[in-house]
Amino acid sequence: MRLSTAFRPSDPPRPPVRDVRARGATRVVAAAALAAVALLGGCDRGATTVERPAFDGETALDYVRVQLDFGPRVPGTDGHRRMGDWLV
């Protein structure tokens, strides 16, 4: 009697499909955990505190008034060019 070449008694048994999927899922979870540790591990290193000026509503409104004084700022118009010059 001749055995098929698809399976020989000397071949190791194949794991069930659910074991292969479980190993793949375990690898994905392990990789995600490693990435999280790598990304979050250096968050506090070299952190500096930057002082911000207090918000002044009147100054903010002054900036809006200046921008409105340029008139329509449609690209290619004089108001657009003057606004760009003021902004830079």
Secondary structure, 3 states (H helix, E strand, C coil): CCCCCCCCCCCCCCCCHHHHHHHHHHHHHHHHHHHHHHHHCCCCCCCCCCCCCCCCHHHHHHHHHHHHHCCCCCCCCHHHHHHHHHHC
